[in-house]
């Protein structure tokens, strides 16, 4: 599934395809916010603050390839 510019600000559901992707979904959840959309990549932010750095909890940020990422599959948009 491909993300469009109009999907920025929407929540999506990810599914891990590889062990790496499955681990990230397990660690940070399957619901992510679309922060920025480029032609070939999408910047995502986890729904919850899932890791601690410097004594504070933070959201995970992640770039994925738009429509063809080897680690993640987009299974739902605007969830």
Backbone torsions as a table, in degrees:
resi	resn	phi	psi	omega
1	UNK	NA	136.3	-177.2
2	UNK	-102.5	141.1	177.9
3	UNK	-95.3	135.8	178.0
4	UNK	-105.4	166.8	177.4
5	UNK	-55.1	-35.2	-178.6
6	UNK	-70.0	-11.8	179.3
7	UNK	-85.8	-6.8	177.4
8	UNK	-60.0	132.7	-177.7
9	UNK	91.8	-6.1	178.5
10	UNK	-94.3	158.5	176.1
11	UNK	-94.6	139.1	177.8
12	UNK	-124.8	161.2	176.1
13	UNK	-110.9	127.6	178.4
14	UNK	-105.3	151.0	172.5
15	UNK	-128.0	133.6	177.7
16	UNK	-74.1	133.1	178.0
17	UNK	-98.2	-36.6	179.9
18	UNK	-108.7	173.5	177.3
19	UNK	-61.1	-38.9	177.4
20	UNK	-59.5	-49.0	179.9
21	UNK	-63.4	-41.4	178.3
22	UNK	-63.6	-38.3	177.8
23	UNK	-65.3	-42.7	179.5
24	UNK	-64.4	-40.0	177.9
25	UNK	-65.1	-40.1	177.8
26	UNK	-64.0	-41.7	-177.6
27	UNK	-73.3	-41.1	-168.7
28	UNK	-117.5	-1.0	178.2
29	UNK	94.4	168.2	-177.5
30	UNK	-99.9	-6.0	179.2
31	UNK	-103.2	125.7	-176.0
32	UNK	-134.1	149.6	176.8
33	UNK	-93.2	132.3	174.9
34	UNK	-79.7	111.5	-176.7
35	UNK	-90.7	-43.1	-175.4
36	UNK	-150.8	141.0	179.4
37	UNK	-122.5	121.4	170.0
38	UNK	-106.1	177.9	-179.6
39	UNK	-60.7	-45.9	-173.2
40	UNK	-108.8	-6.6	-177.6
41	UNK	-145.8	158.8	-177.8
42	UNK	-131.2	131.9	175.9
43	UNK	-93.5	127.3	-179.2
44	UNK	-119.3	155.9	175.7
45	UNK	-132.1	133.8	-179.9
46	UNK	-63.6	152.0	-179.6
47	UNK	-66.7	-41.7	-177.2
48	UNK	-108.4	158.5	172.4
49	UNK	-78.6	113.6	-167.1
50	UNK	-116.7	-4.2	176.6
51	UNK	-142.8	152.9	-175.4
52	UNK	-107.9	129.9	176.7
53	UNK	-143.6	130.3	-179.8
54	UNK	63.9	29.6	178.3
55	UNK	80.4	1.2	-180.0
56	UNK	-122.7	150.1	176.5
57	UNK	-85.2	142.0	-176.6
58	UNK	-134.1	155.4	170.6
59	UNK	-76.1	149.8	173.0
60	UNK	-86.5	137.1	174.8
61	UNK	-113.0	145.3	-173.6
62	UNK	-154.4	134.8	169.9
63	UNK	-93.3	135.3	171.1
64	UNK	-127.1	154.2	176.5
65	UNK	-73.4	136.8	-175.5
66	UNK	-74.1	109.9	175.5
67	UNK	86.0	-17.8	-172.9
68	UNK	-135.5	25.2	-175.8
69	UNK	-66.7	136.6	-177.6
70	UNK	-75.9	-21.8	-175.5
71	UNK	-101.5	-22.8	-173.6
72	UNK	-132.6	147.0	172.1
73	UNK	-118.6	132.8	175.1
74	UNK	-86.0	116.6	-175.0
75	UNK	-103.7	-16.7	-179.4
76	UNK	-157.3	139.9	175.9
77	UNK	-115.5	140.8	178.6
78	UNK	65.7	50.8	-179.9
79	UNK	-98.0	NA	NA
